[in-house]
Amino acid sequence: MIRVEFLGPIAREPMEVEARDLAELSRILFEEESIRPWLEKCAVAVNDVMVKDPKLPLKAGDRVSILPPVCGG
């Protein structure tokens, strides 16, 4: 299982899913109406490393963090 964490204002409890890669995980998350609006805006980290490759393989025990954009000063 892959643990998916939603940070900041997404206000969603972590979930565990089965996914081979980030592309499959994205399809799974897109089905969730409360998450869908965030997906295009957020960065993604796997095990605390920022990633962009949708073909990045995922394995059991991986932790995927969905990181919304932030503003600061």
Backbone as CSV, one residue per row, in Angstrom:
resi,resn,N_x,N_y,N_z,CA_x,CA_y,CA_z,C_x,C_y,C_z
1,MET,0.837,-1.185,0.000,0.000,0.000,0.000,0.880,1.245,0.000
2,ILE,0.399,2.274,-0.666,1.037,3.579,-0.718,0.251,4.500,0.212
3,ARG,0.958,5.231,1.062,0.291,6.208,1.941,0.341,7.571,1.257
4,VAL,-0.824,8.186,1.120,-0.921,9.508,0.495,-1.327,10.506,1.565
5,GLU,-0.502,11.548,1.734,-0.767,12.598,2.714,-1.109,13.890,1.991
6,PHE,-2.074,14.616,2.524,-2.524,15.877,1.936,-2.174,16.997,2.906
7,LEU,-1.303,17.906,2.483,-0.817,18.932,3.385,-1.568,20.242,3.226
8,GLY,-1.405,21.099,4.219,-1.973,22.444,4.167,-3.483,22.465,4.094
9,PRO,-4.015,23.363,3.264,-5.464,23.603,3.242,-6.300,22.532,2.536
10,ILE,-5.694,21.472,2.077,-6.484,20.437,1.396,-7.479,19.803,2.358
11,ALA,-7.136,19.739,3.621,-8.050,19.274,4.683,-8.633,17.898,4.380
12,ARG,-7.758,16.966,4.116,-8.164,15.582,3.841,-7.296,14.650,4.673
13,GLU,-7.896,13.655,5.269,-7.145,12.661,6.032,-6.269,11.840,5.077
14,PRO,-5.128,11.346,5.540,-4.300,10.477,4.699,-5.095,9.256,4.246
15,MET,-4.694,8.718,3.102,-5.351,7.518,2.603,-4.299,6.529,2.127
16,GLU,-4.654,5.278,2.062,-3.758,4.247,1.567,-4.378,3.622,0.333
17,VAL,-3.563,3.503,-0.719,-4.038,2.971,-1.996,-2.981,2.062,-2.599
18,GLU,-3.393,1.283,-3.572,-2.485,0.487,-4.392,-2.291,1.236,-5.703
19,ALA,-1.033,1.492,-6.083,-0.735,2.151,-7.354,0.663,1.750,-7.798
20,ARG,0.824,1.470,-9.089,2.123,1.075,-9.639,3.066,2.258,-9.821
21,ASP,2.482,3.410,-10.181,3.292,4.588,-10.457,2.481,5.843,-10.183
22,LEU,3.128,7.010,-10.345,2.423,8.266,-10.057,1.247,8.501,-10.996
23,ALA,1.352,8.054,-12.233,0.243,8.239,-13.180,-1.004,7.497,-12.692
24,GLU,-0.822,6.264,-12.246,-1.970,5.501,-11.735,-2.516,6.149,-10.466
25,LEU,-1.635,6.610,-9.590,-2.075,7.297,-8.381,-2.867,8.550,-8.731
26,SER,-2.415,9.283,-9.715,-3.121,10.491,-10.147,-4.537,10.160,-10.608
27,ARG,-4.692,9.080,-11.369,-6.027,8.673,-11.824,-6.925,8.322,-10.636
28,ILE,-6.363,7.651,-9.653,-7.134,7.286,-8.457,-7.572,8.541,-7.704
29,LEU,-6.634,9.469,-7.502,-6.952,10.687,-6.759,-7.947,11.565,-7.505
30,PHE,-7.872,11.573,-8.836,-8.775,12.398,-9.643,-10.235,11.991,-9.444
31,GLU,-10.465,10.754,-9.040,-11.836,10.288,-8.800,-12.442,10.888,-7.535
32,GLU,-11.613,11.423,-6.654,-12.081,12.021,-5.402,-12.425,13.491,-5.632
33,GLU,-13.699,13.836,-5.564,-14.130,15.212,-5.853,-13.463,16.258,-4.979
34,SER,-13.220,15.934,-3.716,-12.630,16.928,-2.808,-11.151,17.188,-3.116
35,ILE,-10.514,16.264,-3.799,-9.085,16.386,-4.118,-8.875,16.946,-5.517
36,ARG,-9.759,16.616,-6.433,-9.605,16.960,-7.849,-9.181,18.406,-8.111
37,PRO,-9.800,19.429,-7.482,-9.405,20.812,-7.779,-7.947,21.122,-7.411
38,TRP,-7.366,20.373,-6.504,-5.996,20.625,-6.062,-4.941,19.994,-6.966
39,LEU,-5.290,18.946,-7.683,-4.282,18.140,-8.354,-3.407,18.915,-9.335
40,GLU,-3.971,19.811,-10.117,-3.173,20.556,-11.090,-2.297,21.613,-10.434
41,LYS,-2.635,22.027,-9.219,-1.921,23.108,-8.545,-0.794,22.607,-7.646
42,CYS,-0.827,21.360,-7.256,0.063,20.858,-6.213,1.349,20.243,-6.749
43,ALA,2.374,20.335,-5.924,3.609,19.603,-6.146,3.463,18.246,-5.460
44,VAL,4.343,17.324,-5.826,4.281,15.976,-5.265,5.667,15.581,-4.767
45,ALA,5.692,14.959,-3.605,6.933,14.402,-3.068,6.705,12.927,-2.760
46,VAL,7.706,12.117,-3.069,7.672,10.701,-2.714,8.804,10.478,-1.722
47,ASN,8.445,10.045,-0.539,9.426,9.828,0.527,10.295,11.071,0.738
48,ASP,9.637,12.229,0.762,10.261,13.529,1.027,11.174,14.048,-0.090
49,VAL,11.063,13.497,-1.297,11.828,13.969,-2.446,10.837,14.467,-3.496
50,MET,11.002,15.728,-3.915,10.114,16.296,-4.929,10.275,15.532,-6.244
51,VAL,9.143,15.228,-6.894,9.161,14.454,-8.136,8.185,15.057,-9.137
52,LYS,8.435,14.781,-10.429,7.541,15.242,-11.486,7.214,14.138,-12.489
53,ASP,8.009,13.096,-12.532,7.865,12.036,-13.529,6.649,11.169,-13.233
54,PRO,5.600,11.236,-14.085,4.404,10.427,-13.828,4.669,8.923,-13.923
55,LYS,5.761,8.534,-14.561,6.089,7.113,-14.686,6.927,6.604,-13.515
56,LEU,7.172,7.477,-12.524,7.964,7.063,-11.369,7.279,5.888,-10.681
57,PRO,7.975,4.742,-10.584,7.360,3.583,-9.926,7.157,3.829,-8.433
58,LEU,6.093,3.271,-7.914,5.805,3.321,-6.483,5.834,1.899,-5.947
59,LYS,6.262,1.780,-4.691,6.309,0.456,-4.087,5.642,0.500,-2.713
60,ALA,5.280,-0.650,-2.223,4.636,-0.742,-0.916,5.487,-0.031,0.127
61,GLY,4.823,0.770,0.947,5.508,1.503,1.997,5.908,2.918,1.611
62,ASP,5.812,3.272,0.325,6.135,4.638,-0.093,5.128,5.617,0.508
63,ARG,5.602,6.829,0.749,4.741,7.900,1.267,4.738,9.021,0.237
64,VAL,3.568,9.323,-0.285,3.396,10.383,-1.272,2.731,11.562,-0.578
65,SER,3.361,12.734,-0.700,2.814,13.957,-0.104,2.319,14.861,-1.212
66,ILE,1.091,15.326,-1.079,0.505,16.283,-2.008,0.664,17.663,-1.371
67,LEU,1.447,18.518,-2.029,1.850,19.804,-1.458,1.208,20.948,-2.198
68,PRO,0.249,21.643,-1.589,-0.398,22.772,-2.248,0.569,23.971,-2.342
69,PRO,0.313,24.872,-3.289,1.148,26.063,-3.391,0.985,26.927,-2.139
70,VAL,2.040,27.622,-1.786,1.994,28.489,-0.604,2.523,29.867,-0.958
71,CYS,2.159,30.829,-0.160,2.657,32.183,-0.306,3.379,32.548,0.975
72,GLY,4.345,33.381,0.848,5.075,33.773,2.041,5.724,35.119,1.830
73,GLY,6.304,35.609,2.863,6.929,36.901,2.736,8.211,36.952,3.509
